[in-house]
Amino acid sequence: MPSSNAQPIPAARPVIGEEEIEAAVRVLRSGRVVQGPEVAAFEEGFSELVDGRHCVAVNSGTSALHLLLMALGIGPGDEVIVPSFSFAASANAVRLVGADVVFADIDPDTYCLAPAAVEAAITPRTAAIMPVHLYGHPAAMDRIMAIADKHKLAVVEDACQAHAAALNGTPVGAFGSGGTFSFYPTKNMHSLEGGMISTADAEVARTLRLLRNQGMEQRYANEIVGANMRMTDVSAAVGRVQLAKLPGWTEQRIANAAYLSEHITAPGVVTPVVAEGARHIYHQYTIRVSGDRDAAMAKLTEAGIGNAVYYPTPIHRLKPYWEPDQKAGRNWDLPETERAAAEVVSLPVHPSLTEGDLERIVTAVNALGENL
């Protein structure tokens, strides 16, 4: 039990400080509030995070996925291989462009797409692979890119949880045909709300800029059918402040995770595994819990330790996917996905944690060992 004066430790703590507030007010006073100079500067700054690729800012991570698939020409008749162990937006974006979702199983250590499962899922209709860098751990991009090159497939990186993660020195978002990032308030950095798309292809970047702005580069000179998925300058200004803070926050997350992994020793609890060559940036610090997970989470909550399950229901079991697949006679064999969904629990790892907070988390988790 927490002491009487101990405050609960939240699972996540979005940062909106004076610098972010001042940046937003500055833009509001300027009168340039939608897709102006702040957006352009944010795109330029974020490009440094993805090896200098073209960057296109949009209004959410989901929009980033949706527009990238559109820009790559993926649509009806195509299949996209996606992990079921992810947030629904990963698969939703595929459905939104009219393509079919093919689910593949995950690696039990990293929770990212298993390359062997990806290769087994390829059919003549496969157009793209969508690796999700889940929890901030990079997917096995070296092997996935080799598979994609062999079969001439696009690779759409869902890096919405993985700002500044890397594999063998290459940042996520700089491997595939394009990468997507989210700036939702609980992410490692945010812009209140927003998203970013990275691509090495200048023509794809231009198409993305058209798609986000009603299909036009010059006002009333519409070139293609587009949408309104622009980022505001207020969001971009906040994002620029957060981007400058991201390196320090990332190092603090990694340090917090290292402390937790070193000191959590409870039997029945498995701490995160980091693949060789991977830079895990710990959007979530996710353990596996054997035994009664609900009881374990209740005890953590009682001790004042924020905790959550990402994700309790795999996408293939959600109604919009489960019902059509059942009608079509499709049954996905995803044992590692099912096991992860039944065992994972995410603990606080955000950079606002104090040394005392970390000690309390360790104490509460180790106390679970007596009951698992």
C-alpha positions in Angstrom: 0.0 0.0 0.0 1.3 3.5 -0.7 1.9 5.7 2.3 -0.8 8.1 3.2 1.0 11.0 1.5 2.2 9.1 -1.6 0.6 10.2 -4.8 -0.3 7.6 -7.5 2.2 7.4 -10.3 0.5 7.8 -13.6 1.2 5.4 -16.5 1.8 8.4 -18.8 2.3 12.1 -18.2 2.0 14.4 -21.2 4.2 17.5 -20.9 2.7 20.9 -21.7 5.1 23.5 -20.2 5.5 27.2 -20.4 7.6 26.9 -23.6 4.9 25.0 -25.3 2.2 27.5 -24.1 4.4 30.5 -25.2 4.9 28.9 -28.7 1.1 28.4 -29.1 0.3 31.9 -28.0 3.0 33.3 -30.4 1.4 31.6 -33.3 -2.1 32.7 -32.3 -1.0 36.3 -32.1 0.7 36.0 -35.6 -2.6 35.2 -37.4 -0.8 32.4 -39.4 -2.5 29.4 -37.8 -2.8 26.7 -40.5 0.0 25.0 -42.5 2.3 28.1 -42.5 5.9 28.7 -41.6 5.7 26.7 -38.3 4.6 23.6 -40.2 7.4 24.0 -42.7 10.0 24.5 -39.9 8.7 21.4 -38.0 8.9 19.3 -41.2 12.5 20.5 -41.7 13.5 19.8 -38.1 11.9 16.4 -38.0 13.7 15.4 -41.2 16.9 15.3 -39.2 15.4 12.4 -37.1 14.9 10.3 -40.2 18.2 10.6 -42.1 17.1 13.7 -44.0 14.1 12.2 -45.7 11.3 14.4 -47.0 8.8 15.0 -44.2 5.1 15.9 -44.6 3.1 17.0 -41.5 -0.6 16.1 -41.1 -3.3 16.2 -38.5 -2.8 12.8 -36.9 -0.9 9.5 -37.0 -3.9 7.8 -38.5 -4.0 10.3 -41.3 -0.3 9.8 -41.9 -0.9 6.0 -42.4 -4.0 6.6 -44.6 -2.3 9.2 -46.8 0.9 7.3 -47.2 -1.0 4.2 -48.4 -2.9 6.4 -50.9 0.2 8.1 -52.1 1.8 4.7 -52.8 -1.3 3.7 -54.9 -2.5 0.9 -52.6 -6.2 0.3 -52.8 -9.0 -2.2 -53.8 -7.7 -5.6 -54.8 -4.4 -5.2 -52.8 -3.4 -6.9 -49.6 -1.3 -5.4 -46.8 0.4 -7.5 -44.2 -0.2 -6.1 -40.7 0.4 -7.3 -37.1 -2.8 -7.9 -35.2 -1.0 -7.0 -32.0 -1.2 -3.2 -32.4 -3.6 -0.3 -32.1 -6.6 -0.6 -34.5 -5.4 2.4 -36.6 -2.7 0.2 -38.2 -5.3 -2.0 -39.9 -8.0 0.8 -40.2 -5.8 2.8 -42.5 -5.6 -0.3 -44.8 -9.3 -0.7 -44.8 -9.8 3.1 -45.4 -8.1 2.8 -48.8 -10.1 -0.2 -49.8 -7.3 -2.8 -49.4 -7.5 -6.0 -47.5 -5.8 -6.6 -44.2 -3.7 -9.8 -43.9 -2.7 -10.5 -40.3 0.7 -12.0 -39.5 2.1 -13.1 -36.1 4.6 -11.4 -33.9 8.0 -12.1 -32.4 7.4 -13.0 -28.8 10.3 -11.0 -27.5 9.9 -7.7 -29.5 6.1 -7.8 -30.1 6.9 -6.7 -33.7 6.1 -8.6 -36.9 7.9 -11.9 -37.2 9.7 -12.0 -40.6 9.0 -15.7 -41.1 5.3 -15.0 -40.5 5.4 -12.1 -43.0 6.9 -14.3 -45.7 4.4 -17.0 -45.2 1.5 -14.5 -45.5 2.6 -13.2 -49.0 0.2 -13.9 -51.9 0.0 -12.7 -55.5 -2.2 -9.8 -54.2 0.2 -8.6 -51.5 1.2 -5.0 -52.2 2.8 -3.9 -48.9 4.1 -4.8 -45.5 3.3 -2.7 -42.5 5.7 -3.3 -39.7 4.7 -1.6 -36.4 7.6 -0.5 -34.2 5.5 -1.4 -31.1 6.1 0.2 -27.7 9.2 1.9 -29.3 11.1 -1.2 -30.2 12.1 -1.3 -33.9 10.8 -4.2 -36.0 13.3 -6.5 -37.7 13.7 -4.1 -40.6 16.8 -5.7 -42.1 15.0 -9.0 -42.6 11.6 -7.3 -43.5 13.3 -5.1 -46.2 15.0 -8.2 -47.7 11.6 -9.9 -47.9 10.0 -6.8 -49.5 12.9 -6.4 -52.0 12.6 -10.1 -53.0 8.9 -9.8 -53.6 8.9 -6.2 -54.9 6.6 -4.9 -52.1 6.2 -1.5 -50.5 7.0 -1.1 -46.8 5.0 1.3 -44.7 6.6 1.8 -41.3 4.1 2.5 -38.5 6.5 4.3 -36.2 3.7 6.1 -34.4 5.2 4.9 -31.0 8.9 5.0 -32.0 10.3 8.5 -32.4 14.1 8.2 -32.4 14.2 4.4 -32.2 16.7 2.8 -34.5 18.1 -0.5 -35.7 21.8 -0.9 -36.4 22.2 2.9 -36.4 19.4 3.5 -39.0 16.4 5.4 -37.5 12.9 4.0 -37.9 11.1 5.9 -40.6 14.2 5.7 -42.8 13.9 2.1 -44.0 10.8 1.6 -46.1 8.8 3.3 -48.8 7.6 5.7 -46.1 7.3 6.0 -42.3 4.5 7.5 -40.1 4.7 9.1 -36.7 2.0 10.2 -34.3 2.1 13.3 -32.0 -0.8 12.4 -29.8 -0.3 13.8 -26.2 0.7 10.5 -24.7 3.5 9.8 -27.2 7.2 10.4 -26.4 6.7 13.8 -28.0 3.5 15.5 -29.0 2.1 18.5 -30.9 -1.2 18.4 -29.0 -2.3 16.2 -31.9 -0.7 15.6 -35.3 1.3 13.2 -37.5 4.3 13.1 -39.8 5.1 11.1 -42.9 8.7 10.5 -44.0 9.8 9.3 -47.5 12.9 9.3 -49.6 10.8 9.7 -52.8 10.3 13.3 -53.8 7.3 12.5 -56.0 5.6 10.6 -53.1 6.3 13.6 -50.9 4.7 15.9 -53.4 1.6 13.6 -53.7 1.3 13.6 -50.0 1.3 17.4 -49.9 -1.5 17.4 -52.4 -3.5 14.8 -50.7 -3.4 16.6 -47.3 -4.6 19.9 -48.9 -7.6 19.0 -51.1 -5.4 18.0 -53.9 -3.9 21.4 -54.5 -0.5 23.0 -54.2 -1.7 26.4 -55.5 -5.1 27.7 -54.2 -8.0 26.6 -56.4 -5.6 24.7 -58.8 -6.7 21.2 -57.7 -4.6 18.5 -59.4 -6.0 15.4 -57.7 -8.8 14.4 -55.3 -7.5 15.1 -51.8 -8.7 15.7 -48.3 -8.2 18.3 -45.5 -5.7 16.6 -43.2 -3.4 19.6 -42.6 -1.5 20.3 -39.4 -2.1 23.7 -37.8 0.8 26.0 -37.0 -0.2 25.9 -33.4 0.4 22.2 -33.3 3.6 22.6 -35.3 4.9 25.2 -32.9 4.3 22.9 -29.9 5.9 20.1 -31.8 9.0 22.1 -32.5 9.4 22.7 -28.8 8.9 19.1 -28.0 11.3 18.0 -30.8 14.1 19.9 -29.1 13.4 18.2 -25.8 13.1 14.7 -27.3 16.8 13.6 -27.1 16.9 14.3 -23.4 13.5 12.7 -22.7 14.6 9.6 -24.8 17.7 9.1 -22.8 15.7 9.4 -19.5 13.2 6.8 -20.7 16.1 4.5 -21.6 17.7 5.0 -18.2 14.4 4.5 -16.4 13.8 1.3 -18.3 17.3 0.1 -17.5 16.7 0.7 -13.8 13.4 -1.2 -13.9 14.9 -4.2 -15.8 17.8 -4.4 -13.4 15.7 -4.3 -10.2 12.5 -6.2 -11.1 13.2 -9.7 -10.0 9.8 -11.2 -9.3 9.3 -14.7 -10.5 6.5 -14.8 -13.0 7.4 -11.4 -14.4 9.4 -11.1 -17.7 10.9 -7.7 -18.4 11.3 -6.2 -21.9 13.8 -7.9 -24.3 15.9 -5.7 -26.6 17.0 -7.2 -29.9 20.6 -7.0 -30.9 21.4 -3.7 -32.6 18.0 -2.2 -31.6 17.6 1.1 -29.9 14.4 0.7 -27.9 13.0 4.1 -26.9 10.3 2.8 -24.5 7.1 4.5 -25.4 5.9 1.7 -23.1 7.8 -0.4 -20.6 5.9 -3.7 -21.0 6.3 -6.7 -18.9 4.7 -10.2 -19.2 2.8 -11.5 -16.2 2.0 -15.1 -15.7 -1.0 -16.2 -13.6 -3.9 -13.9 -12.9 -3.1 -10.6 -14.7 -6.2 -8.8 -13.5 -5.3 -9.5 -9.9 -1.8 -8.4 -10.5 -3.0 -5.1 -12.1 -5.4 -4.5 -9.2 -2.5 -4.9 -6.7 -0.4 -2.5 -8.7 -3.2 0.0 -8.7 -3.7 -0.4 -5.0 0.0 0.4 -4.5 -0.5 3.6 -6.5 1.3 2.4 -9.7 -0.4 3.3 -12.9 -0.6 0.4 -15.4 -2.5 -0.6 -18.5 -2.7 -3.3 -21.2 -1.8 -2.4 -24.7 -3.6 -4.2 -26.3 -6.1 -6.5 -24.6 -7.9 -7.5 -27.8 -5.9 -8.2 -31.0 -7.2 -6.4 -34.0 -8.3 -9.5 -35.7 -10.8 -10.1 -32.9 -12.3 -6.6 -33.0 -15.8 -6.5 -34.5 -15.0 -4.7 -37.8 -12.5 -7.4 -38.6 -13.7 -10.5 -36.8 -17.2 -10.6 -38.3 -16.2 -10.2 -42.0 -13.4 -12.7 -41.6 -15.8 -15.2 -40.0 -18.3 -14.8 -42.8 -15.5 -15.3 -45.4 -14.2 -18.4 -43.5 -10.9 -16.8 -42.6 -9.4 -17.9 -39.3 -6.0 -16.4 -38.4 -3.5 -18.6 -36.6 -1.7 -16.1 -34.4 -0.6 -17.9 -31.2 2.1 -15.3 -30.1 -0.4 -12.5 -30.7 -3.0 -14.2 -28.5 -0.4 -15.0 -25.8 0.9 -11.4 -25.7 -2.6 -10.0 -25.5 -3.3 -12.2 -22.4 0.0 -11.5 -20.6 1.3 -8.0 -21.2 1.1 -5.1 -18.7 2.7 -1.7 -19.3 4.3 0.3 -16.4 5.3 3.9 -16.0 8.6 4.8 -17.8 8.0 8.4 -18.7 10.8 11.0 -18.1 8.9 12.7 -15.3 9.6 9.7 -12.9 11.7 10.4 -9.9 14.2 8.0 -8.3 11.5 7.4 -5.6 8.9 6.7 -8.2 11.1 4.0 -9.8 11.8 2.5 -6.4 8.1 2.3 -5.7 7.4 0.7 -9.0 10.0 -2.0 -8.4 8.8 -2.7 -4.9 5.2 -3.1 -6.1 6.1 -5.4 -9.0 8.4 -7.5 -7.0 5.6 -8.0 -4.4 3.6 -9.6 -7.1 6.0 -12.6 -7.2 4.4 -13.9 -4.1 1.0 -14.3 -5.8 1.9 -15.2 -9.4 
